[in-house]
Amino acid sequence: MAKQKSISLNYIMNCILTASSMIFPLISYPYVSRILMPEGMGKVAVANSVVAYFALGAMLGIPTYGIRICAGIRDDKEKLSKAVWELLTINLITALAVYLIYGICLFAIPRMAQDKALFLIMGSSILFQMIGVEWLYKALEEYSYITIRSVIFKFLALVLMILCVRSSDDYVIYGGLTMLAGAGSGICNFIRMRRYVVPYGKCRKAAVASGGFRYAKHIKSVGIFLAMSAATTIYTNLDTVMLGFMSGDIEAGYYSSAVKIKGVLVSFVIGLGGVLLPRMSYYVQQRRMEEFRKLLKKAVVFVTGVSIPLCVLFMAAAKPCILIISGEAFLPAVPSMRIIMPTLILIGFSNICGMQILVPLGLEKEVLYSEIMGAVTDVCLNLCLIPSMGAAGAAIGTLAAEAAVLAYQVYAVYKVKDQVIMDKAK
């Protein structure tokens, strides 16, 4: 049995990772936004959001499903290797199909064709996400490696941004550099994977003796996680896409400033959740429910103590925050930022309900239903509010969507409260 990683060490590493996610944008974003201005930032934000949809199709639900399935069998190298190669093969097939569709859209859709170079460069992130198998390292709780690797590539990207982004025409370069950390991480992950996984040829020979690779057993669960990811991606990226297509790049640029700040804060709020998912999945697999509940209580205390103060602080300081991070040209983003800040609390608790309770218990369908509800809410409100309110309307849609997600997940957790909270589960 592999030595179990320390939760404390994992959390410290994840805090460092989260801090780097806050510090590097705080350094780079003020510099880049003042050079590219709202229009240039809006172009990159729209491209990033569009690529996210294609990446969603390529990755299926593997990033989350892979963590759960690998965490439960991480003590058995043969089973782990077989599962990893099965998931990677499925991922490769879907990525090739998605790239074919992406290539067609690159020439057929005018909005993408006019910024072909930007979309082409940012589309490379799909490949690096696939080979990066980040889900494997999270399942193995290799947070020290993940953190050190991430900080190195973020620092490199920051230096290159300062050196290379010098005019408003350099938005393509900026878009490419935002992909650098992911590209470098993906390559390093793939090379390092042989430490934990038997090579494909050897694994295939061993698998033949036991009936061969079994891809079909993953399809149903991967499909559910894909639907979950699709719903989440819709209501987290659709705002920017709809703003870009309905209100133009400048309005999308304003909104991207508010979303950028929210995104950094959210990564801090849910930082503990990222550490706990593989461990809680492992405890459920081993039927160690008392330890599962202890970790759950710590997560609730953490999210409560972090999300509420951050929400209040950044709502009050929205204007100076926008001025410092993005500059005076982005002041129209202030109302959007104030509207969207309460999502820190909503996302924090939905992360506990969904990713730390329902998913480890195998109830991902409940998470899917909640996210469908959020996506429908977001689309409907965006269609009604964006034409008249622009970025502020998109922010209202996101806030309502997160509230809908949390409401449904609280209901789903209530249905299994005996298993989660009470000792009756034993």
MARBADO-650293 format. One record per residue (C-alpha): x, y, z; residue number from 1; residue in one letter. Coordinates in steps of 0.02 Angstrom, whole numbers, plus 50000, padded with zeros to 5 digits. Layout:
residues N
<atom east="X" north="Y" up="Z" num="NUM" residu="A"/>
...
//
This chain:
residues 426
<atom east="50000" north="50000" up="50000" num="1" residu="M"/>
<atom east="50069" north="50172" up="49952" num="2" residu="A"/>
<atom east="50111" north="50291" up="50089" num="3" residu="K"/>
<atom east="49964" north="50408" up="50120" num="4" residu="Q"/>
<atom east="50001" north="50592" up="50092" num="5" residu="K"/>
<atom east="49977" north="50717" up="50232" num="6" residu="S"/>
<atom east="49817" north="50819" up="50217" num="7" residu="I"/>
<atom east="49907" north="50964" up="50301" num="8" residu="S"/>
<atom east="50051" north="50959" up="50176" num="9" residu="L"/>
<atom east="49929" north="50943" up="50031" num="10" residu="N"/>
<atom east="49831" north="51092" up="50094" num="11" residu="Y"/>
<atom east="49989" north="51197" up="50119" num="12" residu="I"/>
<atom east="50044" north="51155" up="49942" num="13" residu="M"/>
<atom east="49872" north="51196" up="49874" num="14" residu="N"/>
<atom east="49874" north="51361" up="49969" num="15" residu="C"/>
<atom east="50041" north="51403" up="49887" num="16" residu="I"/>
<atom east="49965" north="51354" up="49720" num="17" residu="L"/>
<atom east="49813" north="51462" up="49755" num="18" residu="T"/>
<atom east="49922" north="51607" up="49813" num="19" residu="A"/>
<atom east="50020" north="51596" up="49650" num="20" residu="S"/>
<atom east="49855" north="51602" up="49557" num="21" residu="S"/>
<atom east="49821" north="51766" up="49647" num="22" residu="M"/>
<atom east="49994" north="51844" up="49643" num="23" residu="I"/>
<atom east="50038" north="51815" up="49460" num="24" residu="F"/>
<atom east="49875" north="51890" up="49392" num="25" residu="P"/>
<atom east="49895" north="52037" up="49511" num="26" residu="L"/>
<atom east="50064" north="52071" up="49430" num="27" residu="I"/>
<atom east="50025" north="52030" up="49249" num="28" residu="S"/>
<atom east="49844" north="52086" up="49228" num="29" residu="Y"/>
<atom east="49869" north="52270" up="49274" num="30" residu="P"/>
<atom east="50013" north="52280" up="49151" num="31" residu="Y"/>
<atom east="49929" north="52186" up="49008" num="32" residu="V"/>
<atom east="49756" north="52266" up="49026" num="33" residu="S"/>
<atom east="49829" north="52442" up="49013" num="34" residu="R"/>
<atom east="49917" north="52395" up="48851" num="35" residu="I"/>
<atom east="49782" north="52291" up="48766" num="36" residu="L"/>
<atom east="49637" north="52395" up="48834" num="37" residu="M"/>
<atom east="49457" north="52326" up="48845" num="38" residu="P"/>
<atom east="49448" north="52277" up="48661" num="39" residu="E"/>
<atom east="49607" north="52173" up="48661" num="40" residu="G"/>
<atom east="49565" north="52091" up="48828" num="41" residu="M"/>
<atom east="49390" north="52056" up="48764" num="42" residu="G"/>
<atom east="49458" north="51967" up="48609" num="43" residu="K"/>
<atom east="49564" north="51851" up="48716" num="44" residu="V"/>
<atom east="49421" north="51822" up="48839" num="45" residu="A"/>
<atom east="49301" north="51775" up="48700" num="46" residu="V"/>
<atom east="49427" north="51658" up="48618" num="47" residu="A"/>
<atom east="49465" north="51577" up="48786" num="48" residu="N"/>
<atom east="49280" north="51548" up="48819" num="49" residu="S"/>
<atom east="49248" north="51475" up="48646" num="50" residu="V"/>
<atom east="49397" north="51357" up="48661" num="51" residu="V"/>
<atom east="49330" north="51302" up="48831" num="52" residu="A"/>
<atom east="49177" north="51229" up="48745" num="53" residu="Y"/>
<atom east="49283" north="51128" up="48623" num="54" residu="F"/>
<atom east="49398" north="51072" up="48764" num="55" residu="A"/>
<atom east="49243" north="51014" up="48856" num="56" residu="L"/>
<atom east="49196" north="50898" up="48714" num="57" residu="G"/>
<atom east="49374" north="50833" up="48697" num="58" residu="A"/>
<atom east="49400" north="50799" up="48882" num="59" residu="M"/>
<atom east="49227" north="50725" up="48911" num="60" residu="L"/>
<atom east="49205" north="50711" up="49100" num="61" residu="G"/>
<atom east="49376" north="50631" up="49123" num="62" residu="I"/>
<atom east="49458" north="50770" up="49229" num="63" residu="P"/>
<atom east="49336" north="50736" up="49372" num="64" residu="T"/>
<atom east="49292" north="50555" up="49339" num="65" residu="Y"/>
<atom east="49477" north="50512" up="49324" num="66" residu="G"/>
<atom east="49511" north="50579" up="49499" num="67" residu="I"/>
<atom east="49373" north="50476" up="49576" num="68" residu="R"/>
<atom east="49412" north="50313" up="49486" num="69" residu="I"/>
<atom east="49601" north="50324" up="49507" num="70" residu="C"/>
<atom east="49593" north="50378" up="49690" num="71" residu="A"/>
<atom east="49501" north="50218" up="49733" num="72" residu="G"/>
<atom east="49630" north="50102" up="49651" num="73" residu="I"/>
<atom east="49790" north="50201" up="49677" num="74" residu="R"/>
<atom east="49865" north="50065" up="49788" num="75" residu="D"/>
<atom east="49859" north="49939" up="49644" num="76" residu="D"/>
<atom east="49980" north="49990" up="49505" num="77" residu="K"/>
<atom east="49914" north="49862" up="49381" num="78" residu="E"/>
<atom east="49733" north="49917" up="49398" num="79" residu="K"/>
<atom east="49785" north="50101" up="49401" num="80" residu="L"/>
<atom east="49887" north="50083" up="49241" num="81" residu="S"/>
<atom east="49745" north="49995" up="49151" num="82" residu="K"/>
<atom east="49620" north="50129" up="49200" num="83" residu="A"/>
<atom east="49737" north="50270" up="49148" num="84" residu="V"/>
<atom east="49770" north="50197" up="48974" num="85" residu="W"/>
<atom east="49585" north="50161" up="48948" num="86" residu="E"/>
<atom east="49540" north="50340" up="48989" num="87" residu="L"/>
<atom east="49682" north="50412" up="48886" num="88" residu="L"/>
<atom east="49629" north="50311" up="48733" num="89" residu="T"/>
<atom east="49450" north="50372" up="48748" num="90" residu="I"/>
<atom east="49517" north="50548" up="48770" num="91" residu="N"/>
<atom east="49627" north="50536" up="48615" num="92" residu="L"/>
<atom east="49483" north="50482" up="48504" num="93" residu="I"/>
<atom east="49368" north="50622" up="48562" num="94" residu="T"/>
<atom east="49508" north="50752" up="48549" num="95" residu="A"/>
<atom east="49540" north="50707" up="48367" num="96" residu="L"/>
<atom east="49353" north="50721" up="48328" num="97" residu="A"/>
<atom east="49342" north="50889" up="48416" num="98" residu="V"/>
<atom east="49495" north="50958" up="48324" num="99" residu="Y"/>
<atom east="49413" north="50913" up="48158" num="100" residu="L"/>
<atom east="49257" north="51011" up="48205" num="101" residu="I"/>
<atom east="49363" north="51154" up="48275" num="102" residu="Y"/>
<atom east="49459" north="51166" up="48111" num="103" residu="G"/>
<atom east="49296" north="51179" up="48012" num="104" residu="I"/>
<atom east="49229" north="51315" up="48128" num="105" residu="C"/>
<atom east="49391" north="51412" up="48114" num="106" residu="L"/>
<atom east="49354" north="51443" up="47931" num="107" residu="F"/>
<atom east="49164" north="51437" up="47930" num="108" residu="A"/>
<atom east="49121" north="51556" up="48074" num="109" residu="I"/>
<atom east="49164" north="51739" up="48031" num="110" residu="P"/>
<atom east="49194" north="51789" up="48213" num="111" residu="R"/>
<atom east="49327" north="51653" up="48230" num="112" residu="M"/>
<atom east="49399" north="51677" up="48055" num="113" residu="A"/>
<atom east="49437" north="51861" up="48086" num="114" residu="Q"/>
<atom east="49550" north="51813" up="48232" num="115" residu="D"/>
<atom east="49609" north="51648" up="48160" num="116" residu="K"/>
<atom east="49786" north="51659" up="48230" num="117" residu="A"/>
<atom east="49721" north="51689" up="48407" num="118" residu="L"/>
<atom east="49596" north="51545" up="48399" num="119" residu="F"/>
<atom east="49726" north="51430" up="48322" num="120" residu="L"/>
<atom east="49854" north="51462" up="48458" num="121" residu="I"/>
<atom east="49731" north="51452" up="48602" num="122" residu="M"/>
<atom east="49655" north="51294" up="48530" num="123" residu="G"/>
<atom east="49820" north="51204" up="48566" num="124" residu="S"/>
<atom east="49769" north="51200" up="48748" num="125" residu="S"/>
<atom east="49653" north="51053" up="48707" num="126" residu="I"/>
<atom east="49802" north="50944" up="48662" num="127" residu="L"/>
<atom east="49901" north="50989" up="48818" num="128" residu="F"/>
<atom east="49752" north="50959" up="48931" num="129" residu="Q"/>
<atom east="49734" north="50786" up="48857" num="130" residu="M"/>
<atom east="49915" north="50729" up="48876" num="131" residu="I"/>
<atom east="49932" north="50818" up="49043" num="132" residu="G"/>
<atom east="49827" north="50688" up="49140" num="133" residu="V"/>
<atom east="49814" north="50811" up="49284" num="134" residu="E"/>
<atom east="49677" north="50702" up="49355" num="135" residu="W"/>
<atom east="49803" north="50562" up="49386" num="136" residu="L"/>
<atom east="49917" north="50673" up="49490" num="137" residu="Y"/>
<atom east="49770" north="50738" up="49591" num="138" residu="K"/>
<atom east="49708" north="50561" up="49622" num="139" residu="A"/>
<atom east="49883" north="50517" up="49686" num="140" residu="L"/>
<atom east="49884" north="50678" up="49790" num="141" residu="E"/>
<atom east="50046" north="50738" up="49711" num="142" residu="E"/>
<atom east="50012" north="50917" up="49764" num="143" residu="Y"/>
<atom east="50194" north="50961" up="49798" num="144" residu="S"/>
<atom east="50240" north="50918" up="49619" num="145" residu="Y"/>
<atom east="50085" north="51004" up="49548" num="146" residu="I"/>
<atom east="50123" north="51164" up="49646" num="147" residu="T"/>
<atom east="50309" north="51176" up="49606" num="148" residu="I"/>
<atom east="50281" north="51138" up="49422" num="149" residu="R"/>
<atom east="50138" north="51264" up="49408" num="150" residu="S"/>
<atom east="50233" north="51405" up="49495" num="151" residu="V"/>
<atom east="50384" north="51382" up="49381" num="152" residu="I"/>
<atom east="50282" north="51393" up="49220" num="153" residu="F"/>
<atom east="50176" north="51538" up="49285" num="154" residu="K"/>
<atom east="50334" north="51635" up="49325" num="155" residu="F"/>
<atom east="50404" north="51599" up="49151" num="156" residu="L"/>
<atom east="50240" north="51657" up="49070" num="157" residu="A"/>
<atom east="50241" north="51815" up="49176" num="158" residu="L"/>
<atom east="50418" north="51861" up="49122" num="159" residu="V"/>
<atom east="50376" north="51832" up="48939" num="160" residu="L"/>
<atom east="50217" north="51936" up="48953" num="161" residu="M"/>
<atom east="50314" north="52084" up="49019" num="162" residu="I"/>
<atom east="50446" north="52064" up="48883" num="163" residu="L"/>
<atom east="50334" north="52026" up="48734" num="164" residu="C"/>
<atom east="50167" north="52116" up="48758" num="165" residu="V"/>
<atom east="50210" north="52295" up="48712" num="166" residu="R"/>
<atom east="50065" north="52362" up="48606" num="167" residu="S"/>
<atom east="49878" north="52341" up="48581" num="168" residu="S"/>
<atom east="49913" north="52229" up="48430" num="169" residu="D"/>
<atom east="49999" north="52100" up="48540" num="170" residu="D"/>
<atom east="49838" north="52020" up="48601" num="171" residu="Y"/>
<atom east="49880" north="51861" up="48501" num="172" residu="V"/>
<atom east="50046" north="51848" up="48593" num="173" residu="I"/>
<atom east="49957" north="51873" up="48759" num="174" residu="Y"/>
<atom east="49832" north="51737" up="48715" num="175" residu="G"/>
<atom east="49973" north="51618" up="48673" num="176" residu="G"/>
<atom east="50065" north="51656" up="48834" num="177" residu="L"/>
<atom east="49910" north="51620" up="48937" num="178" residu="T"/>
<atom east="49924" north="51443" up="48864" num="179" residu="M"/>
<atom east="50108" north="51425" up="48911" num="180" residu="L"/>
<atom east="50083" north="51364" up="49089" num="181" residu="A"/>
<atom east="49959" north="51232" up="49032" num="182" residu="G"/>
<atom east="50070" north="51176" up="48887" num="183" residu="A"/>
<atom east="50225" north="51159" up="48995" num="184" residu="G"/>
<atom east="50129" north="51069" up="49132" num="185" residu="S"/>
<atom east="50051" north="50948" up="49008" num="186" residu="G"/>
<atom east="50218" north="50899" up="48933" num="187" residu="I"/>
<atom east="50300" north="50876" up="49104" num="188" residu="C"/>
<atom east="50152" north="50773" up="49167" num="189" residu="N"/>
<atom east="50155" north="50656" up="49018" num="190" residu="F"/>
<atom east="50342" north="50624" up="49033" num="191" residu="I"/>
<atom east="50332" north="50597" up="49221" num="192" residu="R"/>
<atom east="50182" north="50481" up="49208" num="193" residu="M"/>
<atom east="50294" north="50327" up="49188" num="194" residu="R"/>
<atom east="50338" north="50339" up="49372" num="195" residu="R"/>
<atom east="50162" north="50285" up="49417" num="196" residu="Y"/>
<atom east="50094" north="50196" up="49264" num="197" residu="V"/>
<atom east="50156" north="50042" up="49171" num="198" residu="V"/>
<atom east="50200" north="50081" up="48987" num="199" residu="P"/>
<atom east="50058" north="50055" up="48864" num="200" residu="Y"/>
<atom east="50133" north="49903" up="48777" num="201" residu="G"/>
<atom east="50169" north="49810" up="48938" num="202" residu="K"/>
<atom east="50001" north="49859" up="49011" num="203" residu="C"/>
<atom east="49911" north="49800" up="48854" num="204" residu="R"/>
<atom east="49994" north="49629" up="48864" num="205" residu="K"/>
<atom east="49943" north="49610" up="49046" num="206" residu="A"/>
<atom east="49767" north="49669" up="49005" num="207" residu="A"/>
<atom east="49747" north="49539" up="48866" num="208" residu="V"/>
<atom east="49773" north="49402" up="48994" num="209" residu="A"/>
<atom east="49627" north="49469" up="49096" num="210" residu="S"/>
<atom east="49509" north="49507" up="48952" num="211" residu="G"/>
<atom east="49590" north="49661" up="48875" num="212" residu="G"/>
<atom east="49554" north="49845" up="48897" num="213" residu="F"/>
<atom east="49373" north="49880" up="48942" num="214" residu="R"/>
<atom east="49325" north="50050" up="48877" num="215" residu="Y"/>
<atom east="49138" north="50024" up="48885" num="216" residu="A"/>
<atom east="49133" north="50019" up="49076" num="217" residu="K"/>
<atom east="49189" north="50201" up="49081" num="218" residu="H"/>
<atom east="49069" north="50269" up="48950" num="219" residu="I"/>
<atom east="48915" north="50290" up="49059" num="220" residu="K"/>
<atom east="49006" north="50376" up="49202" num="221" residu="S"/>
<atom east="49111" north="50482" up="49084" num="222" residu="V"/>
<atom east="48950" north="50534" up="48997" num="223" residu="G"/>
<atom east="48875" north="50593" up="49161" num="224" residu="I"/>
<atom east="49032" north="50690" up="49206" num="225" residu="F"/>
<atom east="49036" north="50763" up="49030" num="226" residu="L"/>
<atom east="48858" north="50825" up="49051" num="227" residu="A"/>
<atom east="48908" north="50898" up="49220" num="228" residu="M"/>
<atom east="49057" north="50987" up="49142" num="229" residu="S"/>
<atom east="48949" north="51047" up="48997" num="230" residu="A"/>
<atom east="48821" north="51125" up="49111" num="231" residu="A"/>
<atom east="48957" north="51206" up="49218" num="232" residu="T"/>
<atom east="49051" north="51272" up="49066" num="233" residu="T"/>
<atom east="48891" north="51345" up="48995" num="234" residu="I"/>
<atom east="48853" north="51454" up="49144" num="235" residu="Y"/>
<atom east="49034" north="51499" up="49181" num="236" residu="T"/>
<atom east="49087" north="51542" up="49002" num="237" residu="N"/>
<atom east="48926" north="51581" up="48910" num="238" residu="L"/>
<atom east="48916" north="51755" up="48986" num="239" residu="D"/>
<atom east="49078" north="51809" up="48902" num="240" residu="T"/>
<atom east="49035" north="51724" up="48738" num="241" residu="V"/>
<atom east="48861" north="51803" up="48731" num="242" residu="M"/>
<atom east="48930" north="51973" up="48777" num="243" residu="L"/>
<atom east="49061" north="51960" up="48640" num="244" residu="G"/>
<atom east="48935" north="51911" up="48507" num="245" residu="F"/>
<atom east="48789" north="52020" up="48567" num="246" residu="M"/>
<atom east="48873" north="52174" up="48640" num="247" residu="S"/>
<atom east="49049" north="52174" up="48566" num="248" residu="G"/>
<atom east="49227" north="52147" up="48628" num="249" residu="D"/>
<atom east="49232" north="52304" up="48735" num="250" residu="I"/>
<atom east="49085" north="52251" up="48844" num="251" residu="E"/>
<atom east="49161" north="52076" up="48855" num="252" residu="A"/>
<atom east="49323" north="52158" up="48908" num="253" residu="G"/>
<atom east="49238" north="52250" up="49052" num="254" residu="Y"/>
<atom east="49157" north="52091" up="49110" num="255" residu="Y"/>
<atom east="49319" north="51992" up="49096" num="256" residu="S"/>
<atom east="49399" north="52109" up="49222" num="257" residu="S"/>
<atom east="49266" north="52072" up="49353" num="258" residu="A"/>
<atom east="49268" north="51886" up="49314" num="259" residu="V"/>
<atom east="49459" north="51881" up="49325" num="260" residu="K"/>
<atom east="49456" north="51947" up="49503" num="261" residu="I"/>
<atom east="49313" north="51830" up="49550" num="262" residu="K"/>
<atom east="49405" north="51682" up="49475" num="263" residu="G"/>
<atom east="49560" north="51714" up="49578" num="264" residu="V"/>
<atom east="49457" north="51727" up="49738" num="265" residu="L"/>
<atom east="49355" north="51571" up="49697" num="266" residu="V"/>
<atom east="49515" north="51469" up="49675" num="267" residu="S"/>
<atom east="49561" north="51517" up="49853" num="268" residu="F"/>
<atom east="49389" north="51478" up="49924" num="269" residu="V"/>
<atom east="49380" north="51304" up="49845" num="270" residu="I"/>
<atom east="49566" north="51268" up="49869" num="271" residu="G"/>
<atom east="49535" north="51144" up="50009" num="272" residu="L"/>
<atom east="49403" north="51056" up="49907" num="273" residu="G"/>
<atom east="49529" north="51014" up="49772" num="274" residu="G"/>
<atom east="49637" north="50929" up="49902" num="275" residu="V"/>
<atom east="49494" north="50835" up="49983" num="276" residu="L"/>
<atom east="49407" north="50759" up="49831" num="277" residu="L"/>
<atom east="49533" north="50616" up="49803" num="278" residu="P"/>
<atom east="49549" north="50583" up="49990" num="279" residu="R"/>
<atom east="49361" north="50581" up="50019" num="280" residu="M"/>
<atom east="49335" north="50468" up="49868" num="281" residu="S"/>
<atom east="49466" north="50351" up="49942" num="282" residu="Y"/>
<atom east="49379" north="50351" up="50113" num="283" residu="Y"/>
<atom east="49211" north="50309" up="50033" num="284" residu="V"/>
<atom east="49291" north="50169" up="49932" num="285" residu="Q"/>
<atom east="49368" north="50100" up="50093" num="286" residu="Q"/>
<atom east="49206" north="50129" up="50191" num="287" residu="R"/>
<atom east="49294" north="50242" up="50317" num="288" residu="R"/>
<atom east="49143" north="50356" up="50339" num="289" residu="M"/>
<atom east="49192" north="50429" up="50508" num="290" residu="E"/>
<atom east="49352" north="50501" up="50433" num="291" residu="E"/>
<atom east="49248" north="50560" up="50285" num="292" residu="F"/>
<atom east="49135" north="50659" up="50402" num="293" residu="R"/>
<atom east="49280" north="50736" up="50498" num="294" residu="K"/>
<atom east="49355" north="50806" up="50338" num="295" residu="L"/>
<atom east="49184" north="50869" up="50285" num="296" residu="L"/>
<atom east="49167" north="50971" up="50445" num="297" residu="K"/>
<atom east="49338" north="51050" up="50417" num="298" residu="K"/>
<atom east="49286" north="51098" up="50240" num="299" residu="A"/>
<atom east="49126" north="51184" up="50301" num="300" residu="V"/>
<atom east="49221" north="51285" up="50432" num="301" residu="V"/>
<atom east="49352" north="51336" up="50305" num="302" residu="F"/>
<atom east="49230" north="51392" up="50170" num="303" residu="V"/>
<atom east="49125" north="51490" up="50295" num="304" residu="T"/>
<atom east="49276" north="51578" up="50368" num="305" residu="G"/>
<atom east="49350" north="51625" up="50199" num="306" residu="V"/>
<atom east="49208" north="51657" up="50076" num="307" residu="S"/>
<atom east="49101" north="51777" up="50178" num="308" residu="I"/>
<atom east="49242" north="51899" up="50225" num="309" residu="P"/>
<atom east="49310" north="51898" up="50047" num="310" residu="L"/>
<atom east="49138" north="51933" up="49976" num="311" residu="C"/>
<atom east="49105" north="52081" up="50091" num="312" residu="V"/>
<atom east="49280" north="52152" up="50069" num="313" residu="L"/>
<atom east="49284" north="52148" up="49880" num="314" residu="F"/>
<atom east="49106" north="52213" up="49860" num="315" residu="M"/>
<atom east="49155" north="52364" up="49965" num="316" residu="A"/>
<atom east="49321" north="52388" up="49877" num="317" residu="A"/>
<atom east="49262" north="52352" up="49699" num="318" residu="A"/>
<atom east="49309" north="52522" up="49626" num="319" residu="K"/>
<atom east="49487" north="52535" up="49695" num="320" residu="P"/>
<atom east="49513" north="52352" up="49654" num="321" residu="C"/>
<atom east="49465" north="52378" up="49471" num="322" residu="I"/>
<atom east="49574" north="52533" up="49462" num="323" residu="L"/>
<atom east="49725" north="52441" up="49531" num="324" residu="I"/>
<atom east="49703" north="52281" up="49433" num="325" residu="I"/>
<atom east="49641" north="52346" up="49265" num="326" residu="S"/>
<atom east="49651" north="52534" up="49261" num="327" residu="G"/>
<atom east="49529" north="52678" up="49236" num="328" residu="E"/>
<atom east="49472" north="52616" up="49065" num="329" residu="A"/>
<atom east="49388" north="52468" up="49152" num="330" residu="F"/>
<atom east="49285" north="52567" up="49280" num="331" residu="L"/>
<atom east="49121" north="52514" up="49195" num="332" residu="P"/>
<atom east="49161" north="52340" up="49266" num="333" residu="A"/>
<atom east="49130" north="52399" up="49446" num="334" residu="V"/>
<atom east="48941" north="52361" up="49450" num="335" residu="P"/>
<atom east="48972" north="52189" up="49375" num="336" residu="S"/>
<atom east="49103" north="52150" up="49506" num="337" residu="M"/>
<atom east="48988" north="52199" up="49650" num="338" residu="R"/>
<atom east="48847" north="52093" up="49581" num="339" residu="I"/>
<atom east="48955" north="51940" up="49552" num="340" residu="I"/>
<atom east="49050" north="51936" up="49718" num="341" residu="M"/>
<atom east="48916" north="51840" up="49819" num="342" residu="P"/>
<atom east="48951" north="51693" up="49704" num="343" residu="T"/>
<atom east="49107" north="51664" up="49811" num="344" residu="L"/>
<atom east="48993" north="51603" up="49952" num="345" residu="I"/>
<atom east="48877" north="51507" up="49837" num="346" residu="L"/>
<atom east="49018" north="51419" up="49743" num="347" residu="I"/>
<atom east="49108" north="51378" up="49906" num="348" residu="G"/>
<atom east="48959" north="51284" up="49977" num="349" residu="F"/>
<atom east="48907" north="51204" up="49812" num="350" residu="S"/>
<atom east="49085" north="51138" up="49799" num="351" residu="N"/>
<atom east="49062" north="51055" up="49968" num="352" residu="I"/>
<atom east="48891" north="50983" up="49926" num="353" residu="C"/>
<atom east="48937" north="50927" up="49751" num="354" residu="G"/>
<atom east="49120" north="50884" up="49739" num="355" residu="M"/>
<atom east="49151" north="50832" up="49919" num="356" residu="Q"/>
<atom east="48989" north="50742" up="49962" num="357" residu="I"/>
<atom east="48887" north="50691" up="49810" num="358" residu="L"/>
<atom east="49029" north="50643" up="49690" num="359" residu="V"/>
<atom east="49128" north="50536" up="49815" num="360" residu="P"/>
<atom east="48965" north="50448" up="49861" num="361" residu="L"/>
<atom east="48935" north="50408" up="49677" num="362" residu="G"/>
<atom east="48789" north="50529" up="49663" num="363" residu="L"/>
<atom east="48858" north="50631" up="49518" num="364" residu="E"/>
<atom east="48687" north="50627" up="49433" num="365" residu="K"/>
<atom east="48623" north="50744" up="49568" num="366" residu="E"/>
<atom east="48766" north="50863" up="49530" num="367" residu="V"/>
<atom east="48722" north="50853" up="49346" num="368" residu="L"/>
<atom east="48540" north="50898" up="49379" num="369" residu="Y"/>
<atom east="48593" north="51048" up="49484" num="370" residu="S"/>
<atom east="48710" north="51111" up="49350" num="371" residu="E"/>
<atom east="48579" north="51091" up="49214" num="372" residu="I"/>
<atom east="48466" north="51197" up="49321" num="373" residu="M"/>
<atom east="48605" north="51327" up="49337" num="374" residu="G"/>
<atom east="48641" north="51326" up="49150" num="375" residu="A"/>
<atom east="48457" north="51349" up="49103" num="376" residu="V"/>
<atom east="48441" north="51491" up="49229" num="377" residu="T"/>
<atom east="48596" north="51576" up="49160" num="378" residu="D"/>
<atom east="48546" north="51563" up="48977" num="379" residu="V"/>
<atom east="48370" north="51628" up="49007" num="380" residu="C"/>
<atom east="48428" north="51778" up="49111" num="381" residu="L"/>
<atom east="48570" north="51818" up="48989" num="382" residu="N"/>
<atom east="48449" north="51825" up="48843" num="383" residu="L"/>
<atom east="48336" north="51942" up="48941" num="384" residu="C"/>
<atom east="48465" north="52054" up="49025" num="385" residu="L"/>
<atom east="48621" north="52067" up="48915" num="386" residu="I"/>
<atom east="48539" north="52169" up="48775" num="387" residu="P"/>
<atom east="48487" north="52306" up="48898" num="388" residu="S"/>
<atom east="48614" north="52291" up="49040" num="389" residu="M"/>
<atom east="48770" north="52222" up="48956" num="390" residu="G"/>
<atom east="48902" north="52158" up="49078" num="391" residu="A"/>
<atom east="48792" north="52192" up="49231" num="392" residu="A"/>
<atom east="48655" north="52083" up="49156" num="393" residu="G"/>
<atom east="48780" north="51941" up="49129" num="394" residu="A"/>
<atom east="48835" north="51957" up="49311" num="395" residu="A"/>
<atom east="48654" north="51943" up="49371" num="396" residu="I"/>
<atom east="48633" north="51786" up="49265" num="397" residu="G"/>
<atom east="48788" north="51706" up="49342" num="398" residu="T"/>
<atom east="48734" north="51749" up="49519" num="399" residu="L"/>
<atom east="48561" north="51675" up="49493" num="400" residu="A"/>
<atom east="48636" north="51520" up="49411" num="401" residu="A"/>
<atom east="48751" north="51486" up="49559" num="402" residu="E"/>
<atom east="48606" north="51509" up="49680" num="403" residu="A"/>
<atom east="48503" north="51382" up="49583" num="404" residu="A"/>
<atom east="48646" north="51257" up="49583" num="405" residu="V"/>
<atom east="48672" north="51270" up="49772" num="406" residu="L"/>
<atom east="48485" north="51259" up="49809" num="407" residu="A"/>
<atom east="48467" north="51095" up="49715" num="408" residu="Y"/>
<atom east="48627" north="51021" up="49790" num="409" residu="Q"/>
<atom east="48572" north="51063" up="49967" num="410" residu="V"/>
<atom east="48411" north="50969" up="49930" num="411" residu="Y"/>
<atom east="48509" north="50820" up="49860" num="412" residu="A"/>
<atom east="48623" north="50814" up="50014" num="413" residu="V"/>
<atom east="48471" north="50822" up="50128" num="414" residu="Y"/>
<atom east="48407" north="50663" up="50046" num="415" residu="K"/>
<atom east="48566" north="50569" up="50097" num="416" residu="V"/>
<atom east="48592" north="50657" up="50264" num="417" residu="K"/>
<atom east="48588" north="50494" up="50363" num="418" residu="D"/>
<atom east="48733" north="50426" up="50264" num="419" residu="Q"/>
<atom east="48835" north="50586" up="50272" num="420" residu="V"/>
<atom east="48802" north="50650" up="50448" num="421" residu="I"/>
<atom east="48732" north="50513" up="50556" num="422" residu="M"/>
<atom east="48820" north="50358" up="50618" num="423" residu="D"/>
<atom east="48676" north="50256" up="50548" num="424" residu="K"/>
<atom east="48779" north="50244" up="50388" num="425" residu="A"/>
<atom east="48890" north="50119" up="50475" num="426" residu="K"/>
//
